[in-house]
Amino acid sequence: MFCKKQGHAIDHIKAFGLKASLYHIYTAGDYIFLSLGYENNTNLKYDLDEFHFKIEDKKITKATNVQSMEIKPEFVLFDNPVFQHSYRNIIVFKKLSFPGNKVLNIQLNEKQISGRVITLSVSYKDVLEADVLPN
């Protein structure tokens, strides 16, 4: 899966000179595989602090409670603490489902005080349309 060409991103977001992309979603048995990529377009290297994976409300209004549930991945392919220009990784979750009014937010935090944080949202529709890994 990692060796497969990235192709077009399912979803992407840009912030602080960074670009986060979700390239592929696959399933195999009870597992969901997310292929993520990050590009750093600045001259400063990016020191990874940690990933956060949360299922949160899609839309938040001032009058409602916000429900947020953090989930932990079963497996992370690479544990690179620093990247200069690009970074790819495969994240594996045990089968998960969530309502259509919620999204899976993938947040990447930097160690530095600057706090460059980039959050990529994955809708449940994208998870339901995941490809099956061939045997």
N, CA and C of each residue as an Amber inpcrd file, in Angstrom:
protein
   405
   0.8230000  -1.1900000   0.0000000   0.0000000   0.0000000   0.0000000
   0.8720000   1.2620000   0.0000000   1.9680000   1.2170000   0.7430000
   2.8400000   2.3830000   0.8170000   3.5400000   2.6220000  -0.5150000
   3.8340000   1.5690000  -1.2390000   4.5470000   1.6850000  -2.5120000
   3.6360000   2.1150000  -3.6560000   2.3380000   2.0530000  -3.4490000
   1.4000000   2.4410000  -4.4940000   1.4950000   3.9400000  -4.7390000
   1.3780000   4.3410000  -5.9930000   1.4420000   5.7530000  -6.3570000
   0.3540000   6.5280000  -5.6290000   0.6800000   7.7440000  -5.1980000
  -0.2500000   8.5320000  -4.3950000  -1.5220000   8.8710000  -5.1540000
  -1.4090000   9.2880000  -6.3900000  -2.5830000   9.6630000  -7.1730000
  -3.2190000  10.9350000  -6.6290000  -4.5000000  11.0910000  -6.9190000
  -5.2200000  12.2710000  -6.4390000  -5.6720000  12.0620000  -5.0070000
  -5.6050000  13.1160000  -4.2270000  -6.0160000  13.0390000  -2.8250000
  -7.5320000  13.0100000  -2.7200000  -8.0420000  12.2000000  -1.7980000
  -9.4710000  12.1940000  -1.4920000  -9.8530000  13.5270000  -0.8770000
  -8.9930000  14.0030000   0.0140000  -9.2210000  15.2760000   0.6940000
  -7.8680000  15.8790000   1.0430000  -7.8040000  17.1920000   1.0910000
  -6.5700000  17.8570000   1.5020000  -6.9010000  19.2060000   2.1340000
  -5.9280000  19.7360000   2.8640000  -6.0760000  21.0470000   3.4950000
  -4.6950000  21.6910000   3.5700000  -4.6630000  23.0200000   3.4710000
  -3.4140000  23.7710000   3.5520000  -3.4950000  24.7600000   4.7050000
  -2.3880000  24.8760000   5.4490000  -2.2930000  25.8540000   6.5380000
  -0.8360000  25.9820000   6.9580000  -0.3870000  27.1880000   7.2480000
   0.9580000  27.4580000   7.7700000   2.0710000  26.9260000   6.8800000
   1.8770000  26.9450000   5.5810000   2.8930000  26.4340000   4.6710000
   2.9260000  24.9210000   4.6020000   1.9520000  24.2680000   5.1980000
   1.8550000  22.8110000   5.1810000   0.6430000  22.3880000   4.3650000
   0.7340000  21.2100000   3.7830000  -0.4030000  20.6290000   3.0780000
  -0.5750000  19.2040000   3.5740000  -1.7630000  18.8920000   4.0630000
  -2.0910000  17.5440000   4.5100000  -3.0290000  16.9240000   3.4960000
  -2.7700000  15.6650000   3.1330000  -3.5890000  14.9800000   2.1280000
  -3.9210000  13.5750000   2.5940000  -5.1510000  13.1690000   2.3000000
  -5.5790000  11.7880000   2.5070000  -5.6370000  11.1520000   1.1290000
  -4.7350000  10.1940000   0.8660000  -4.6210000   9.6180000  -0.4700000
  -5.5070000   8.4010000  -0.6880000  -5.5360000   7.5030000   0.2710000
  -6.3120000   6.2810000   0.0900000  -6.9180000   5.8450000   1.4160000
  -8.0700000   5.1830000   1.3290000  -8.6680000   4.4990000   2.4730000
  -8.9260000   3.0670000   2.0150000  -8.4090000   2.1180000   2.7710000
  -8.5890000   0.7070000   2.4560000  -9.1480000  -0.0140000   3.6690000
  -9.7750000  -1.1430000   3.4150000 -10.2150000  -2.0170000   4.4920000
  -9.6710000  -3.4130000   4.2350000  -9.4260000  -4.1190000   5.3140000
  -9.0220000  -5.5240000   5.2620000  -9.5310000  -6.1640000   6.5410000
 -10.5300000  -7.0300000   6.4250000 -11.1140000  -7.6360000   7.6180000
 -11.7550000  -6.5700000   8.4830000 -11.3450000  -6.5100000   9.7300000
 -11.8860000  -5.5230000  10.6740000 -10.9980000  -4.2850000  10.8070000
 -10.1360000  -4.0290000   9.8430000  -9.2060000  -2.9150000   9.9430000
  -9.4130000  -1.9020000   8.8280000  -9.1530000  -0.6480000   9.1640000
  -9.2320000   0.4620000   8.2040000  -7.8350000   1.0650000   8.1040000
  -7.3410000   1.2120000   6.8720000  -6.0120000   1.7540000   6.6160000
  -6.1610000   3.1340000   5.9760000  -5.5030000   4.1330000   6.5470000
  -5.5050000   5.4890000   5.9920000  -4.1010000   5.8090000   5.5050000
  -3.9830000   6.2190000   4.2390000  -2.7030000   6.6300000   3.6740000
  -2.6660000   8.1540000   3.6810000  -1.7990000   8.7080000   4.5290000
  -1.6980000  10.1580000   4.7090000  -0.3910000  10.6830000   4.1570000
  -0.4080000  11.9210000   3.6780000   0.8020000  12.5750000   3.2120000
   0.8260000  14.0210000   3.6630000   2.0090000  14.5070000   3.9760000
   2.1900000  15.9000000   4.3990000   3.3260000  16.5120000   3.6020000
   3.1350000  17.7430000   3.1580000   4.1720000  18.4840000   2.4480000
   4.4690000  19.7610000   3.2190000   5.7440000  20.0150000   3.4320000
   6.1860000  21.2210000   4.1160000   6.7790000  22.1550000   3.0630000
   6.1070000  23.2670000   2.7860000   6.5720000  24.2190000   1.7820000
   7.3230000  25.3920000   2.3900000   7.7340000  25.2660000   3.6440000
   8.4950000  26.3220000   4.2970000   9.9580000  25.8980000   4.3760000
  10.8050000  26.8090000   4.7880000  12.2230000  26.5010000   4.9520000
  12.5290000  25.9640000   6.3490000  11.5230000  25.8830000   7.2030000
  11.6970000  25.3470000   8.5470000  11.2830000  23.8840000   8.5690000
  12.1260000  23.0520000   9.1650000  11.7230000  21.6480000   9.2920000
  10.5640000  21.5500000  10.2760000   9.7950000  20.4970000  10.1500000
   8.6200000  20.2930000  10.9900000   8.9330000  19.1800000  11.9830000
   8.9600000  19.5180000  13.2710000   9.2230000  18.5460000  14.3350000
   7.8880000  18.0050000  14.8370000   7.5850000  16.7700000  14.4830000
   6.3230000  16.1730000  14.8970000   6.2800000  15.9720000  16.4000000
   5.1860000  16.3970000  16.9870000   4.9620000  16.1160000  18.3910000
   4.1090000  14.8630000  18.5030000   2.8870000  14.9360000  17.9550000
   2.0150000  13.7700000  17.9910000   0.8280000  13.9450000  17.0690000
   0.2280000  12.8230000  16.7310000  -1.0290000  12.7930000  16.0030000
  -2.1590000  12.6970000  17.0170000  -3.2760000  13.3480000  16.7280000
  -4.5040000  13.1720000  17.4990000  -5.5920000  12.7640000  16.5220000
  -6.3490000  11.7520000  16.8830000  -7.4580000  11.2820000  16.0660000
  -8.7160000  11.4140000  16.9010000  -9.6500000  12.2410000  16.4380000
 -10.8700000  12.5040000  17.2020000 -12.0930000  12.4050000  16.3040000
 -13.1590000  11.8540000  16.8570000 -14.4500000  11.8820000  16.1910000
 -15.2150000  13.0270000  16.8310000 -15.5500000  14.0190000  16.0030000
 -16.1800000  15.2430000  16.5050000 -17.3880000  15.6050000  15.6600000
 -18.1980000  16.5160000  16.1880000 -19.3540000  17.0160000  15.4560000
 -18.9100000  17.7270000  14.1950000 -19.6770000  17.5450000  13.1230000
 -19.3490000  18.1840000  11.8510000 -19.5590000  19.6940000  11.9460000
 -20.7050000  20.0820000  12.4980000 -21.0120000  21.5040000  12.6620000
 -21.2300000  21.7870000  14.1350000 -20.6530000  22.8680000  14.5950000
 -20.7720000  23.2420000  16.0020000 -21.4520000  24.5970000  16.0790000
 -22.5380000  24.6410000  16.8100000 -23.2120000  25.9140000  17.0500000
 -22.9720000  26.3270000  18.4850000 -23.1780000  27.5850000  18.7740000
 -22.8780000  28.1080000  20.1040000 -23.7770000  27.5320000  21.1900000
 -24.9850000  27.1320000  20.8360000 -25.9580000  26.7150000  21.8390000
 -25.8970000  25.2270000  22.1760000 -25.0070000  24.4690000  21.5650000
 -25.0100000  23.0250000  21.8090000 -23.7500000  22.5700000  22.5210000
 -23.8350000  21.3800000  23.0650000 -22.6590000  20.7460000  23.6480000
 -21.8190000  20.1710000  22.5210000 -20.5300000  20.1430000  22.7210000
 -19.6340000  19.5750000  21.7200000 -19.1980000  18.2040000  22.2190000
 -19.4350000  17.1850000  21.4060000 -19.0130000  15.8520000  21.7630000
 -17.7690000  15.5100000  20.9600000 -16.7340000  15.1090000  21.6630000
 -15.4790000  14.7620000  21.0240000 -14.9430000  13.5000000  21.6830000
 -14.5780000  12.5170000  20.8530000 -14.0510000  11.2710000  21.3890000
 -12.7190000  10.9850000  20.6980000 -11.6600000  10.8960000  21.4780000
 -10.3510000  10.5950000  20.9110000 -10.2040000   9.0880000  20.7480000
  -9.6620000   8.6770000  19.6000000  -9.4310000   7.2600000  19.3450000
  -7.9480000   7.0340000  19.0950000  -7.4980000   5.8610000  19.4180000
  -6.0880000   5.5030000  19.2500000  -5.9500000   4.5200000  18.0850000
  -4.9530000   4.7190000  17.2420000  -4.7330000   3.7650000  16.1420000
  -4.1570000   2.4560000  16.6670000  -4.4180000   1.3920000  15.9240000
  -3.8500000   0.0820000  16.2530000  -2.3790000   0.0150000  15.8570000
  -2.0350000   0.7180000  14.7640000  -0.6820000   0.6340000  14.2300000
  -0.3720000   1.8930000  13.4320000   0.8570000   2.3880000  13.5630000
   1.3590000   3.5070000  12.7620000   2.6420000   3.0180000  12.1100000
   2.7150000   3.1060000  10.7810000   3.8430000   2.5250000  10.0520000
   5.1810000   3.1680000  10.4170000   5.2680000   4.4920000  10.3590000
   6.5250000   5.1830000  10.6440000   6.3780000   6.0840000  11.8540000
   7.4710000   6.2300000  12.5760000   7.4990000   7.1210000  13.7300000
   8.6100000   8.1490000  13.5160000   8.4950000   8.9230000  12.4310000
   9.5130000   9.9300000  12.1170000   9.2570000  11.1700000  12.9660000
  10.2310000  11.5910000  13.7430000  10.0170000  12.7730000  14.5680000
  10.1760000  14.0970000  13.8130000  10.8490000  14.0830000  12.6350000
  11.1330000  15.3230000  11.9120000  11.0130000  15.0780000  10.4130000
  10.4820000  16.0860000   9.6750000  10.5570000  16.0250000   8.2180000
  10.7850000  17.4250000   7.6710000  11.5600000  17.4810000   6.5870000
  11.9060000  18.7530000   5.9710000  10.9090000  19.1330000   4.8830000
  10.6670000  18.2380000   3.9320000   9.8100000  18.5710000   2.7970000
   8.5560000  17.7150000   2.7020000   8.6840000  16.4020000   2.8770000
   7.4920000  15.5620000   2.7360000   7.5310000  14.4080000   3.7310000
   6.3370000  13.8930000   4.0150000   6.1730000  12.8250000   4.9960000
   4.9410000  12.0260000   4.6130000   5.0670000  10.7150000   4.5500000
   3.9210000   9.8300000   4.2970000   3.8630000   8.7930000   5.3870000
   2.6400000   8.3740000   5.6860000   2.4750000   7.3710000   6.7180000
   1.1850000   6.6030000   6.4860000   1.1250000   5.4080000   7.0390000
  -0.0660000   4.5770000   6.9980000  -0.5430000   4.4080000   8.4370000
  -1.8010000   4.7360000   8.6740000  -2.4040000   4.6270000   9.9970000
  -3.4690000   3.5380000   9.9310000  -3.4730000   2.6420000  10.9120000
  -4.4190000   1.5210000  10.9170000  -5.3120000   1.6240000  12.1520000
  -6.6180000   1.5320000  11.9190000  -7.6050000   1.5510000  12.9930000
  -8.3900000   0.2530000  12.9920000  -8.8060000  -0.1700000  14.1660000
  -9.7780000  -1.2470000  14.2690000 -11.0830000  -0.6970000  13.7220000
 -11.9140000  -1.5580000  13.1560000 -13.1650000  -1.1270000  12.5370000
 -13.8700000  -0.0940000  13.4200000 -14.2420000   1.0230000  12.8070000
 -14.9420000   2.0630000  13.5460000 -16.0890000   2.5880000  12.7020000
 -17.1210000   2.9830000  13.3640000 -18.2430000   3.6150000  12.6720000
 -18.6980000   4.7860000  13.5160000 -19.1950000   5.7920000  12.8380000
 -19.6870000   6.9770000  13.5330000 -20.8090000   7.5740000  12.7000000
 -21.6890000   8.3470000  13.3280000 -22.8400000   8.8940000  12.5950000
 -22.4100000   9.8580000  11.4900000 -23.3080000  10.0860000  10.5500000
 -23.0280000  10.9680000   9.4260000 -22.8590000  12.4250000   9.8080000
 -23.3280000  12.8180000  11.0060000 -23.1770000  14.2120000  11.4310000
 -21.8600000  14.4360000  12.1780000 -20.9700000  13.4490000  12.1400000
 -19.6550000  13.5810000  12.7790000 -18.5630000  13.3230000  11.7430000
 -17.3520000  13.7700000  12.0420000 -16.1980000  13.5660000  11.1660000
 -15.0280000  13.0350000  11.9880000 -14.1130000  12.3600000  11.3120000
 -12.8660000  11.9260000  11.9270000 -11.8290000  13.0000000  11.6340000
 -11.3650000  13.6820000  12.6780000 -10.3550000  14.7240000  12.5250000
  -8.9810000  14.1440000  12.8360000  -8.0590000  14.3380000  11.8880000
  -6.6760000  13.8930000  12.0480000  -5.8360000  15.1490000  12.2350000
  -5.2960000  15.3050000  13.4350000  -4.5660000  16.5250000  13.7820000
  -3.0990000  16.2050000  14.0010000  -2.2260000  16.9580000  13.3340000
  -0.7830000  16.8090000  13.4730000  -0.2610000  18.0360000  14.2010000
   0.4180000  17.8200000  15.3300000   0.9410000  18.9190000  16.1520000
   2.4500000  18.9980000  16.0440000   2.9620000  20.2210000  16.1360000
   4.4130000  20.4420000  16.1320000   4.8840000  20.6560000  17.5620000
   6.1390000  20.2500000  17.8340000   6.7060000  20.3850000  19.1780000
   6.9640000  21.8390000  19.5630000   7.3070000  22.6430000  18.6110000
   7.7490000  24.0030000  18.8820000   6.6500000  24.8740000  19.4850000
   7.0640000  26.0050000  20.0300000   6.1270000  26.9570000  20.6100000
   5.2190000  27.5450000  19.5330000   5.7140000  27.6210000  18.3000000
   4.9140000  28.1920000  17.2190000   3.5860000  27.4630000  17.0800000
   3.5920000  26.1860000  17.3730000   2.3550000  25.4230000  17.3910000
   1.6860000  25.2840000  16.0440000   2.4750000  25.0590000  14.9930000
   1.8410000  24.8010000  13.6940000   1.0420000  23.5140000  13.8160000
  -0.2420000  23.6420000  13.6700000  -1.1560000  22.5140000  13.7840000
  -1.9750000  22.4500000  12.5090000  -2.1180000  21.2580000  11.9580000
  -2.9370000  21.1020000  10.7650000  -3.9140000  19.9480000  11.0150000
  -5.1790000  20.1960000  10.6920000  -6.2340000  19.2200000  10.9530000
  -6.9380000  18.8580000   9.6560000  -6.9660000  17.5820000   9.3650000
  -7.6210000  17.0490000   8.1750000  -8.8810000  16.3140000   8.6230000
 -10.0070000  16.6060000   7.9800000 -11.2820000  15.9820000   8.3380000
 -11.6540000  14.9100000   7.3220000 -12.0610000  13.7490000   7.8360000
 -12.4810000  12.6290000   6.9980000 -13.9470000  12.3510000   7.2920000
 -14.7720000  12.3970000   6.2670000 -16.2020000  12.1440000   6.4700000
 -16.4600000  10.6390000   6.5150000 -17.5860000  10.2730000   7.1080000
 -17.9500000   8.8630000   7.2030000 -18.2450000   8.2880000   5.8220000
 -18.7070000   9.1210000   4.9190000 -18.9740000   8.6930000   3.5430000
 -17.6860000   8.1790000   2.8940000 -16.5720000   8.8800000   3.1210000
 -15.2810000   8.4420000   2.5680000 -14.8570000   7.0930000   3.1540000
 -15.1180000   6.8870000   4.4400000 -14.7650000   5.6200000   5.0740000
 -15.6240000   4.4870000   4.4940000 -16.9090000   4.7550000   4.2730000
 -17.8040000   3.7410000   3.7160000 -17.4280000   3.3680000   2.2820000
 -16.8250000   4.2820000   1.5310000 -16.4310000   4.0330000   0.1570000
 -15.0080000   3.5030000   0.0320000 -14.4400000   3.0260000   1.1300000
 -13.0670000   2.5350000   1.1170000 -12.9220000   1.3260000   0.1980000
 -11.7410000   1.2200000  -0.3970000 -11.4160000   0.0740000  -1.2420000
 -11.0030000  -1.0980000  -0.3660000 -11.1220000  -2.2950000  -0.8940000
 -10.7050000  -3.5020000  -0.1820000  -9.2910000  -3.8540000  -0.6100000
  -8.4200000  -4.1090000   0.3620000  -7.0520000  -4.5210000   0.0320000
  -7.0800000  -5.9130000  -0.5920000  -6.4390000  -6.0910000  -1.7360000
  -6.4050000  -7.4300000  -2.3500000  -5.5070000  -8.3670000  -1.5440000
  -5.8060000  -9.6270000  -1.5640000  -5.0080000 -10.6220000  -0.8380000
  -3.7510000 -10.9720000  -1.5780000
